[in-house]
Amino acid sequence: MDTRNTLHARQRARGAVRPVTLVAIAVIVLLAIASWFLIIQPHQEIVLTDAGGHPSTPVMPGTVAATPPPANVEAMGTDQLLSEARKAMNEQRYLAPAGNNAYEFYLKALEREPGNAVATDALRETFPFAASAAEQAINARNFNEAQREIDLLAKADPANFTLTILRSKLDAQRKLLDKEQQQALDQERQQQLAAQRAAEEKAAAEKAATEAQAAAAAPKKPDDAATRATAATQPSAQPSAPAAAKAEPATTPAVLVRSVNPRYPTQAQRARTEGYVVVSFTVTAEGRTSNIKVVDAQPRRVFDRAATDAVERWEFKPATRDGQPVDSVVTNRINFRL
């Protein structure tokens, strides 16, 4: 067998394969380009037109302008609500501000036309971005706004597990804030007690020094025998008139000069609970409060902690007796109303 003929045949066969491969690749590329321009791109344009743009489309800084809320949302038709919702989506106003955001417009459109496909799809697609906005409100410790946004998300998709995560984060941040505030109050109370003890010690030292100086300056009583003998020979003096009754000291009551409103307990606010707390406390000579006690409360143990925490931060002009500041007992009623 001629080896040269075999080699030549193989080379011709390999050369014939290359053009076929190149043609196949070219056809695939052309089909992909045609599919993009004829099918995918028109479909995306239709979706963007209906939903007001994909939520992941970035908005350049400076393009989001503050828009006043509509004059009368209740008077809007479905088409107008969808138009306002698309505008809010383009400006990334998913959940805020209240009364002028995409979710409220879409939910109102569904209220008018249950099963509206545009509103349903838009709420589903933008849920992750809206949830991220609610999480930012939680991290900023804007708890009331975060609660409102979570409630709005729940109307759109009540079974979404993300809501459980957001509620847990909100509760954890609230507890953390309460703990930080309590630590700050405890620290402030310790500082006040230390200052009060230092003032008392200073006053006691000054009083002791004054008494010592008075004792050193007082004349000594005569104690010799001649003086005693002279005193024995002199007639006794007539009994003196009774001393005038000591005048009653002039007193003034303590006057509140700085008050701190109590923080409404979260659980009571959620339950729409109202009530009052009557507290009794001592106003020290330094104008601080101490020995705070709850005398009466309705309902019991709901607002006690909030009331006592607020009273601990009150400041008074202390009561006086003969012009000198003294401790006094004060009773006050604190009302909790929504």
Secondary structure, DSSP 8 states (H G I E B T S, - for coil): --HHHHHHHHHHHHHHHHHHHHHHHHHHHHHHHHHIIIIIHHHHHHHHHHHTS-TTS---TT--------S-GGG--HHHHHHHHHHHHHTT-SS-STTSSHHHHHHHHHHHSTT-HHHHHHHHHHHHHHHHHHHHHHHTT-HHHHHHHHHHHHHH-TT-HHHHHHHHHHHHHHHHHHHHHHHHHHHHHHHHHHHHHHHHHHHHHHHHHHHHHHHHHS-----SHHHHHHHHHS----------------EE--EEEE-------HHHHHTT--EEEEEEEEE-TTS-EEEEEEEEEESTTTSHHHHHHHHHT-EEE-EEETTEEE-EEEEEEEEE--
